[in-house]
Amino acid sequence: MIKPHVASVAALSMLATLSFFAAGPEALAQPPRGPLMMVTSDAFPDGGVVPEKYAARGDNVQPGFNFTDIPANAVSLAIIFHDIDVAIGGTSDVLHWLAWNIPTADGSIPEGSLPEGSVQGNNIRQQPGYMGPGAPVGERYHHYVFEFYALSENLDLPAGATREDLLAAMADKVVGKAAYVGRYRGSQ
C-alpha cells in the first residue's frame, strides 16, 4: 500500500514533469544564464564577524566591496543594508544604509566612501549615509545583509529617499543581484 504523503509527492512530481513537456520547445530555447554576480570584501569574510571598525560603536567606517561578473547591461548598482534579526512593527527590519546610482565601471566600492555620482537614502535614523551594525551586547549575533542590485539604468531618486522609494524605482531595472552577510554582536 502506498502511503498518502508518498502518493502526493509522486503526483506532484508527475505534474511537474507533464508541465515541463507541455510548455513546448520554446521553453527549452531559453538562453543559458551567465555567471552570477559575486561580491567580496577585504573588511571581513562573507558570513564572518564584522570588526568594530565597521560597527556603529566603533569607527563606523563603510566597508569596501569588489564585484565580479557584473552583468554587461548594468550601468549602476544599488545597496540595501539591513539587520534581518530585528522586527520593527511587523515585517520591517532595521535599515542601516541605502545607496544607488553607484557606477559599475570600477567594479568596486572603496572603503569609507562612495564613487562620484552615487546617491544615498535615509537609514532608520532618517539620515542619509552608512550606519554600521549596532546589535546589543549578548550571546546572539545579528545578521547584517548587504543586498547589491545591478541596474540597467540610473534611478531618478533624490537623496534621502526611503527603501520603499528605492524598491519601487528599481522595478523592471534589476539585471543582477548579490548578497554579502556579516554577523555582529555588541561587546562589553
Secondary structure, 3 states (H helix, E strand, C coil): CCCHHHHHHHHHHHHHHHHHHHCCHHHHCCCCCCCCCEEECCCCCCCCECCHHHCCCCCCCCCCEEEECCCCCCCEEEEEEEEEEEEECCCEEEEEEEEEEEECCCCEECCCCCCCCCEECECCCCCECCCCCCCCECCCCEEEEEEEEEECCCCCCCCCCCHHHHHHHHCCCEEEEEEEEEEECECC
